[in-house]
Amino acid sequence: MDLNAVSAAQPLRDDVPAQAPRSGSVLPGTLITMLAALAALAPLGIDMYLPAFPAMAVEFGTSASAIQLTLTAFLIGLAVGQLIFGPMSDRFGRRRLLLAGTLVCVLATGACAWAPSIELLTVFRFVQGFTGAAGIVLSRAVISDRAHGKTAAKMFSLLIVINAVAPVIAPLLGGTLIGFIGWRGVFCVLGAIAAVTFLGVLAWVPESHPRERRTSGGFPALARDARDVLGNRRYLGFTLAYAFSFAVMFAYISASPFVLQNVHGLSTTWYTVAFTCNAVGLVVVSGINAKLVERIDERKLLRLGVALLVIFSAVMLINALIGPVLWVTLVVLWCTVASLGLVIANATTLAIGEARNAVGTGSAVLGALQYGFAALVSPIVGVGGEHTAAPMAVTMIISAAVAAVALVLAGSRSAESTV
């Protein structure tokens, strides 16, 4: 995939009809770069300030759970914001909402850096997540507006790579910055990144959803779109497969610090090494998936990925119940995370392909379930305490099994096959 490929320039006005997307079209490199930057904002916002949790608890004189609530508020904001921005973009277009959301996200991030109390910080984190959701849901919508089928799957694979790399870089970058500028300085850096992204969107992201394709009729029409999307069995199947597969990954993300350090006794350094290796596995398989979709149907790759998730999650559960054994845990976690490279991009492509007449709404439900499950999974994997791998393994196998059942719901054909 050539990121420097440039297509014909498009006007920035939102009332100019966009060229109809074609399956084989190549998106401009600047547009791909900005969509990737938008995709990175959420994982950076989630992870960059994590190393500062102990220092923040001391500064505010509060508990660890109160500090963790700022993360939960951010995740809830991401989920709710997508449900608002996605359907609205089907009526009003992508560009103006993307600019408005990103601009307010810059202001909310600056407010987080200033927050004088934990209560205000929690509120500002919700607003930061809510407005930052515009970048996530609308970047997917823009891709779906401009590309279909295998080209879209390749673009989504690129976003998955970004979302895999960003969580690895974020804690390392945040930990380094905190030593020099403190946690408030980290939020200033996040605000600067968001501001640069806003300027990039202003310059390089044209409207991809012209007026003649937009929903008319006000909020009753938006409700109708939502009803049509949620009433599509194939859309629901692919979306639930995506969301529950992501729940497998977030169960790992939430519990792995305790499982690998408290249960297996790894040092912080070796835990970071293991976490990085797993992220590299996801990046590599996502890149392989981007090549495979040129020759293999996305549904077949998705079914393979979900089947691997079920198998490796089952092995993890057995290992947790009879052991666990360190080398088995490390190998199985790597294979599980890597398998997601066959799931997330393909499930996204197939799900949004089923919501072709309401792409923003389809993308919104997809993202809301993704981060909604992430907010729920985090406390569940800690139910058994910090010295057992069983809750993580049980959550993983249940989530993977539900994803497999969802694919049965989706059936063997999709609208995308007819495009």
C-alpha positions in Angstrom: 0.0 0.0 0.0 1.5 3.3 -1.2 0.8 6.0 1.4 2.2 8.6 -0.9 -0.3 7.9 -3.6 -2.3 11.0 -4.4 -5.8 11.1 -6.0 -7.4 14.1 -7.6 -7.7 17.0 -5.1 -11.2 17.5 -3.7 -12.7 20.7 -2.5 -13.0 21.3 1.2 -16.6 22.6 0.9 -19.1 20.1 2.3 -21.7 20.9 -0.4 -19.7 19.5 -3.3 -20.6 16.0 -4.2 -17.8 13.5 -3.6 -16.7 11.1 -6.3 -18.4 7.7 -5.8 -16.0 5.4 -4.0 -14.8 2.4 -5.8 -13.4 -0.9 -4.5 -10.1 -0.4 -6.2 -9.6 3.3 -5.4 -6.5 4.5 -3.7 -6.9 7.1 -0.9 -4.6 10.2 -0.8 -1.5 9.7 1.5 -2.3 12.9 3.5 -5.9 11.7 4.1 -4.7 8.3 5.3 -2.1 10.0 7.6 -4.7 12.2 9.2 -7.2 9.3 9.7 -4.4 7.3 11.3 -3.6 10.3 13.6 -7.3 10.5 14.6 -7.2 6.7 15.4 -4.2 7.2 17.6 -5.7 9.9 19.8 -7.9 7.5 21.9 -5.2 5.0 22.8 -2.9 7.9 23.7 -5.6 9.5 25.8 -6.1 6.1 27.6 -2.6 5.1 28.3 -0.2 8.1 28.4 -1.1 9.1 32.0 -1.3 5.6 33.5 2.2 5.7 35.0 1.2 8.8 37.0 -1.7 7.2 38.9 0.1 6.8 42.2 1.4 10.4 42.1 -2.1 11.7 41.2 -3.6 9.9 44.1 -1.1 11.5 46.4 -1.6 15.0 44.9 -5.4 14.9 45.2 -5.4 13.0 48.5 -7.8 10.4 47.1 -8.0 6.6 46.6 -6.7 4.6 43.7 -10.2 3.7 42.7 -11.1 7.4 42.4 -8.1 7.9 40.1 -9.2 4.8 38.0 -12.6 6.4 37.7 -11.1 9.1 35.5 -10.1 6.3 33.0 -13.6 4.8 33.2 -15.2 8.2 32.5 -13.0 8.6 29.4 -14.1 5.2 28.1 -17.7 5.9 28.7 -17.3 9.3 27.0 -15.8 7.4 24.0 -18.7 5.0 23.8 -21.5 7.7 24.2 -19.8 10.2 21.9 -19.7 7.7 19.1 -23.5 7.1 19.4 -24.0 10.9 19.0 -21.5 11.9 16.4 -22.0 8.9 14.1 -25.7 9.3 13.4 -25.4 13.1 13.3 -22.8 12.8 10.6 -25.2 10.8 8.4 -27.4 13.9 8.4 -24.9 16.8 8.6 -21.8 15.4 7.0 -18.4 14.2 8.4 -16.1 17.2 8.2 -17.9 19.9 10.3 -18.5 17.4 13.1 -15.0 16.1 12.9 -13.6 19.7 13.2 -16.0 20.6 16.1 -15.3 17.4 18.0 -11.5 17.7 17.7 -11.5 21.4 18.6 -13.5 20.8 21.8 -11.3 17.8 22.6 -8.3 20.2 22.5 -10.0 22.5 25.0 -11.1 19.6 27.3 -7.6 18.2 27.3 -6.2 21.5 28.4 -8.9 21.6 31.1 -7.6 18.2 32.4 -4.2 19.7 32.7 -5.6 22.5 34.8 -8.1 20.5 36.9 -7.9 21.5 40.6 -9.8 18.5 41.9 -10.3 14.9 41.1 -14.1 15.5 40.6 -13.4 18.1 37.9 -10.7 16.0 36.3 -13.2 13.1 36.0 -15.8 15.5 34.4 -13.2 16.8 31.9 -12.0 13.3 31.1 -15.6 12.4 30.1 -15.8 15.5 27.9 -12.4 14.6 26.4 -13.5 11.1 25.6 -16.9 12.3 24.3 -15.5 14.8 21.9 -12.5 12.6 21.0 -15.0 10.0 19.9 -15.6 12.1 16.8 -12.2 11.2 15.4 -12.7 7.5 16.0 -16.2 7.1 14.6 -15.8 9.5 11.7 -12.4 8.2 10.5 -14.1 4.9 10.0 -17.0 6.5 8.3 -14.7 8.5 5.9 -12.9 5.3 4.9 -16.2 3.6 4.3 -17.4 6.6 2.2 -14.3 6.5 0.1 -13.5 2.8 -0.3 -15.3 -0.5 -0.3 -14.4 -4.2 0.0 -10.8 -5.1 0.0 -9.5 -1.6 -0.2 -11.5 -0.7 2.9 -10.2 -3.8 4.7 -6.6 -2.7 4.0 -7.3 0.8 5.3 -8.9 -0.6 8.5 -5.9 -2.9 8.9 -3.7 0.2 8.9 -5.8 1.8 11.6 -5.5 -1.5 13.6 -1.7 -1.2 13.4 -1.9 2.3 14.7 -4.1 1.3 17.5 -1.7 -1.5 18.4 1.4 0.6 18.4 0.0 3.6 20.2 -0.8 1.7 23.5 2.8 0.5 23.6 4.3 3.8 23.0 1.9 5.8 25.2 2.9 4.4 28.7 6.6 4.5 27.8 6.3 8.1 26.5 4.1 9.1 29.4 6.5 7.6 32.0 9.4 9.5 30.5 7.5 12.8 30.3 6.1 12.5 33.8 9.6 12.6 35.2 10.2 16.0 33.6 6.9 17.7 33.4 4.5 15.8 35.7 1.1 14.4 34.8 -0.3 17.8 34.1 2.4 18.3 31.5 1.4 15.0 29.9 -2.1 16.4 29.3 -0.5 19.5 27.8 1.3 17.3 25.4 -1.9 15.4 24.6 -3.6 18.8 24.0 -0.8 19.8 21.6 -1.1 16.5 19.7 -4.9 17.0 19.4 -4.3 20.6 18.2 -2.0 19.5 15.5 -4.5 16.9 14.4 -7.2 19.5 14.3 -5.1 21.6 11.9 -4.4 18.6 9.8 -8.0 17.8 9.5 -8.7 21.4 8.6 -6.1 21.2 5.8 -6.4 17.7 4.4 -9.7 16.0 5.2 -12.4 17.0 2.8 -16.1 16.2 3.2 -16.7 12.6 2.1 -20.5 12.5 2.6 -22.1 15.0 0.1 -25.5 16.5 0.7 -27.4 14.3 -1.7 -26.4 11.2 0.3 -27.3 12.6 3.7 -30.3 11.7 5.8 -33.1 14.2 5.8 -36.1 14.6 8.1 -34.5 15.4 11.4 -34.1 13.2 14.4 -37.0 10.9 13.5 -35.0 10.0 10.3 -31.9 9.4 12.5 -34.0 7.1 14.7 -35.2 5.3 11.5 -31.6 4.8 10.4 -30.7 3.4 13.8 -33.6 1.0 13.7 -32.7 -0.2 10.2 -29.1 -0.8 11.1 -29.9 -2.6 14.4 -32.6 -4.7 12.5 -30.0 -6.0 10.1 -29.0 -9.5 11.3 -25.7 -9.6 9.4 -24.7 -6.2 10.7 -25.4 -7.2 14.3 -23.5 -10.5 13.8 -20.4 -8.8 12.5 -20.6 -6.0 15.0 -21.0 -8.4 18.0 -18.1 -10.5 16.7 -16.0 -7.3 16.6 -17.1 -6.1 20.0 -16.6 -9.4 21.9 -13.3 -10.0 20.2 -12.2 -6.6 21.4 -13.4 -7.6 24.9 -10.9 -10.5 24.7 -8.1 -8.0 24.0 -9.2 -5.6 26.8 -9.4 -8.5 29.3 -5.8 -9.1 28.5 -4.9 -5.4 28.7 -6.6 -4.9 32.0 -5.4 -8.1 33.7 -2.0 -8.8 32.3 -0.1 -6.4 34.6 -1.3 -8.4 37.6 -1.1 -11.9 35.9 2.4 -11.4 34.6 3.8 -9.5 37.5 1.9 -10.7 40.6 1.1 -14.3 39.5 4.2 -15.1 37.4 6.6 -12.7 39.2 7.9 -10.8 36.1 9.6 -7.4 36.7 8.1 -4.2 35.3 10.8 -4.2 32.6 10.0 -7.8 31.5 6.3 -7.1 31.6 6.9 -4.2 29.3 8.9 -6.5 27.0 6.1 -9.1 26.9 3.5 -6.4 26.3 5.5 -5.0 23.4 6.0 -8.4 21.9 2.3 -9.0 21.9 1.6 -5.7 20.3 4.2 -6.5 17.6 2.3 -9.8 17.0 -0.9 -7.8 16.4 0.9 -5.4 14.1 2.5 -8.2 12.1 -0.8 -10.2 11.6 -2.7 -7.0 10.8 -0.2 -6.3 8.1 -0.4 -9.9 6.8 -4.2 -9.5 6.8 -3.9 -6.4 4.6 -2.1 -8.6 2.0 -4.4 -11.6 2.4 -7.6 -9.7 1.7 -6.4 -9.2 -1.8 -6.8 -13.0 -2.4 -9.0 -14.4 0.3 -12.5 -13.4 1.2 -12.8 -11.2 4.4 -15.4 -13.5 5.9 -13.1 -16.5 5.7 -10.3 -14.6 7.4 -12.7 -13.4 10.1 -13.9 -16.9 10.8 -10.3 -18.1 11.1 -9.4 -15.3 13.4 -12.4 -15.9 15.7 -11.8 -19.7 15.7 -8.2 -19.1 16.8 -9.4 -16.7 19.6 -11.7 -19.5 20.9 -8.9 -22.1 20.8 -6.2 -20.0 22.5 -8.6 -18.6 25.1 -9.6 -22.2 26.0 -5.9 -23.1 26.3 -5.4 -20.1 28.5 -8.3 -21.2 30.8 -6.8 -24.7 31.1 -3.4 -23.2 31.9 -4.9 -20.9 34.5 -6.7 -23.7 36.3 -3.9 -26.2 36.4 -0.9 -23.9 36.7 -0.4 -21.4 35.4 2.9 -22.1 33.6 4.8 -18.9 32.6 6.0 -20.0 29.1 2.5 -21.3 28.3 0.9 -18.0 29.4 3.4 -15.9 27.3 3.0 -18.0 24.2 -0.8 -18.3 24.4 -1.2 -14.5 25.1 0.9 -13.7 22.1 -1.1 -16.0 19.8 -4.4 -14.7 21.2 -3.5 -11.0 20.6 -2.0 -11.8 17.2 -5.2 -13.6 16.1 -7.1 -10.3 16.6 -5.2 -9.0 13.5 -7.5 -11.3 11.5 -10.6 -10.2 13.3 -10.9 -6.5 13.9 -10.3 -5.0 10.4 -12.4 -7.7 8.6 -15.3 -7.5 11.1 -15.2 -3.7 10.8 -15.3 -3.8 7.0 -18.1 -6.4 6.9 -20.2 -4.7 9.5 -20.1 -1.2 8.0 -20.6 -2.7 4.6 -24.0 -3.8 5.9 -24.8 -0.2 6.9 -24.1 1.4 3.6 -27.0 3.7 3.7 -26.2 4.9 7.3 -22.5 4.5 7.6 -22.1 7.0 10.5 -24.8 5.1 12.6 -23.2 1.8 11.8 -19.8 3.0 12.8 -21.2 4.6 16.0 -22.8 1.4 17.2 -19.6 -0.6 16.4 -17.4 1.8 18.4 -19.9 2.3 21.3 -20.0 -1.4 21.9 -16.2 -1.7 21.6 -15.5 0.9 24.3 -18.6 0.0 26.3 -17.4 -3.5 26.7 -13.9 -2.2 27.5 -15.4 -0.2 30.4 -17.2 -3.3 31.7 -14.4 -5.8 31.3 -11.8 -3.9 33.4 -13.5 -4.4 36.8 -14.7 -8.0 35.9 -11.2 -9.4 35.4 -10.2 -8.1 38.9 -13.0 -9.9 40.7 -10.8 -12.8 41.9 -8.0 -10.5 43.2 -4.5 -9.7 42.0 -3.0 -13.2 42.4 -5.0 -15.4 40.0 -5.2 -15.6 36.2 -8.6 -17.4 36.2 -10.9 -14.3 35.9 -8.9 -13.1 32.9 -9.0 -16.5 31.2 -12.8 -17.0 31.9 -13.6 -13.5 30.5 -11.5 -14.3 27.4 -13.1 -17.6 26.6 -16.7 -16.4 27.2 -16.1 -13.3 25.0 -14.5 -15.4 22.3 -17.3 -17.9 22.4 -19.9 -15.2 22.1 -18.0 -13.7 19.1 -18.2 -17.1 17.4 -21.9 -17.4 18.0 -22.3 -13.9 16.6 -20.7 -15.0 13.3 -23.3 -17.8 13.1 -25.9 -15.0 13.5 -24.2 -13.1 10.6 -24.6 -16.0 8.2 -22.5 -16.7 5.2 -23.5 -13.8 2.9 -23.2 -10.1 3.3 -24.2 -7.1 1.2 -20.5 -6.5 0.6 -20.3 -9.5 -1.6 -22.7 -7.9 -4.0 -20.9 -4.5 -4.2 
